[in-house]
Amino acid sequence: MTLAANSIISVILLAGCDKLGAFNQWQTGDYQPDIHDLPYGSDTRQVLDVYLPSSSAQPAPLIIWFYGGSWDSGNKAKYAFVAKRFNELGYAVAIPDYRLVPKIHFPAFIEDAASVIAFMKDYAASNPDQLTDEPVMLAGHSAGAYNAVQVVADPTYLKAVGLNSQHIVGIIGLSGPYDFHPYDVSATEIAFGNTPAHQSQPVEMDLTHMPPLLLITGTRDTTVLPRNSRRLATLAPKTNLIEIKDTGHAGTLTALGFYLTTDQAVLDPVTAFLSTNLPTEN
């Protein structure tokens, strides 16, 4: 993807969620989930969509996608382009909404991530014609990448829902914050308050139990600095760090799109990571 295209799309995405909806519509048209609004909890935000690949690819291994938005915004319907990309690779995709700041604060959104994983494990067991009953891949962008990493980095969350890191085959983190204490921007100040670093920061955890990680960051990211991915990569075993030149914060996300923004520098390592750690059988 050219720097000009990257810059244009990044500005559009960072301008607001309505622009993300327009981007999603442009990329996927009327691409819809196969299962809408499955409740995984009692809150109105605790619902998820499931996108299935073609029938010939079912039962399919599962990717759970956590979107970003500074933990205070987001809408699962605006990430159909992510689901379509993974569907075309032969994967089923679950995209949850989760509770948001300021109604809740850390660690509620991590607890929601754990609940989603447990719910989808049970769903797979009950729907063997759709999903394979095996460990899942977690993936996310920005705050969603943090959710995907932190829910495994701190074993407390998976343990609370009867799971452990063995139920996670790998994690794909795009432009994620993993080392952001002290909280010096409003988004983290509001979401995390006075939470000590040893409770909130993936880089402060014992990471010896972590599954393989693919961390992708853009060298021009001024929203979540590349040092976050670099630091986590030095601490977690089995980590592949990819730095994309001339790419900003939104560029690693829009790279998953299909028109203008597609970037093989992101797609190729993602595809290779999936093939190695969660191969399809069809």
N, C-alpha and C positions, 0 to 999 in steps of 0.2 A: 504494500500500500504506500502511495506517495505521501511525503510529508504534508503537502497541501491538503489532500483528502483527509488525512488523519486529523489535521488541525481543524478543518471545517466541521467534521463530524463530532470531534471532541467538544467544540464550542456549543454545538447544537445539543448534545447530550447533557452537558453540564448546565445548560440554561434552565432545565426543569423537566419534571416527569412527563409533562404533556408532550415535549419534544421526543422523549424516549418512546412514547406511544406511537408517534408519527414514524419514527425510525423503525419500530417493530412492524408496523403496518406496511411500510415500504418494503421491508425485507421478506415478509412472509405472507402478505395478503390476509386471507381469512383462515389461516392455519389455527386449528382449535384443538384443545386437549380432548382425549378420548374419555376421560373421567373428570368432571368438574367438581370443585368444592367439596372434596372429601374432608370431613371433620376429623382432626387428630387431637382435639381438645375442646373445651367448652366455650372458649372466647370466640367472638365473631371473626377475629383475625387468625384463628388456628384452623385454617383450611388449606388444602393443597389440590393441585391439578396433576394429573398423570397423562403424559403423552407416550403413546406406544408406536414403535416402528411398524413397518409393513407386516402383514400377517405371516409372511414367509420367514420373518426374522424373530418370530415369537415361539417360545418364551425367550425373553431378552434379559440380559443383565441390566442392572439399574444404576443410573446416576441421579443423585439428589443435588439440585442446584439451589444455592442460597444467593439471592441478589443483594446488592449493596444499597446505599442510601443513607449513610451516617446513622443507622439504627433508628431513624425517625421518619422514614418514608419508604415507599415501595409498593408495587402491585404486581403480583405474579403474572397477570395477563399480558404484561408488556415485555415478557421474556420468551415469547413463543419462538423467536428467532434462534434462541439458544437451544430450545427443545428440538426444533427442526434440524439444526446442525447435528446434534447427537443422534436423533432418530435416523438420519440418513447414514450414520455410521453403524447402525444396527442396535442402538441402545434405547431402552425405555428411560424416561426422564420424569422425575417428580419435582415440581416447583411449589414450595410452600409460601404462603404469607406467614408472617410471625408478628407477635405483639411489638408495638413500637413505643419509643420515647415520645412524649413525656408521660404517657399513661403508665408505662413500666420503665424500669432501669435495669442495668446489669445486676444479676445474671439471667433475667427472665428470657431474653432472646436466645441465650445459649441453652437454657432448659427447653425452650421450644424446639431447637435444633435436635436435641436428644429425643424428644417426643416424636418428631417426624421420622427419625431413623427407626425407632422401635415400631412405630405404626406401619411403616413401609415393609419392615421385616415380616410382620404379621400378615400384611396384605399379600405379600409375595407367597407366603405359605398357603394362603387361602385361594390364591389365583395362579396356580402353577401353569395354566395355559398361557398366561400373559407374561409373567416374570419368572426368572430363574431364582431358585432359593439358594443364594450364595451371598458372600459379603458384598457390600455396595461401595461405589465410588462417590466421594463427596467432592463438590466443586463449587466455586463461588468467585465473585468479583468484589473488591473493595471490602466494605463491612461484611459482606457475605462470605468472602474468603476468610476473614477473621473468625466468623461463626463456625465455618467448616473445620478450621484448624483447632480452635480453642475447645470445641466440644470433645475432641479426642485428646488434646494435650493435657487437659485436666480430667483424669479418669472419673472424677466425682459424678459427672453428668451422665455418662453412659451407664455407670454402675447403678444410678438411681432408677434407670428404666430396664435393668436386668441385662445390660449388654457390656461389652468391653471393646478394646481396640481391635481384637481379632475379627470383629464384625465389619471392619472398614478395610477395604482392600487398597485404598490409596486416596490422596487428596490433591486436587488441582486448585491452586490459589492464584488468581489473577489480581495483581496490584493490591495485595492485602496489607493491612496494618497489623504488625505482630510485635512491635517494639515502640510503643508510643506513650510511655510514662516518663515524666509527669504529663498530665492532661493539660495541654497548653493551647488547645483550640476549643471553640464552644461545643462542637459536636461531641468530643470525648469528655469534656467537663460535665455536660448535661447527662450523657449516657452512663458515665462511670462514677461521678461524684467523688467520694473519698475512698473508693475501693483501693486497697493497697496493691502494689505492682505484682506481688507474689500470687495474687488471686486473679488478676486480669490479663497479664502479659504472657503470651505463649513462650517467649524467650526466657521467662523466669521458671518454667516448668521443667521437670525431669522428662526429657523427650526420648528416652531410650526405647519406649514402647511404641513410638510412632510408626505408622505404616509408611510406605514410600510417598514422597512429596514431589510434586512438580510446581515450582514457584516461578511465575512469569511476571516481570515488571518492565516498565518502559523507562528508558534513561531520561526522558523529559518529563517524568511525572513529578509535579510540584504539589499534588494533593496528598498522596501517600508516597513519601520519598522512597526510592529504591533501597535505601539502607535497611528498611524493614525486612524485605525479602533476603537481602544479603546476610543480615545477622541471623535470621532463622536458619538459613541454609548452612551456616557454620556450626549450628548446635544440634540440628536434627539429623539422625542417620538416614541414609538412603534418600538423599535430596538432590534433585536436579534443578539448578537455578539457570533460568534463561533471561537475559537482558536484551530487550528489543530497542535498537537504536532509533532515535528520533520519534519515539512514541510516548504519548502522554497517558494520563490516568484512564481516560475512556477508551483509548485505542486498543488496549488488550481485550476489552469487551466487544467493541464493534468489529474486531478481527474475526469474530465468530459469525458475522453476517455473510450475506451472499452477493451483494452488489456494492461495488466501489470500495467498500471498507475491508473486504476479505484480505487477510494477511497470512500467508503461508508460514511466516516466521513464528506465528503463534499456533496456527493449526497443525503444522507438522509435528512439533513436539507433543502437543495434546493428543494427536492421533497415535503417535508412537507410544506414549505413556499408557493410553487406554489399551492398546494392543498387547502390551507387555503385562500389564497388571490386571486387566479385566477383559480378556479376549472374548469375542462373540463366537458362538458355535454354529451360526448359520451363514 
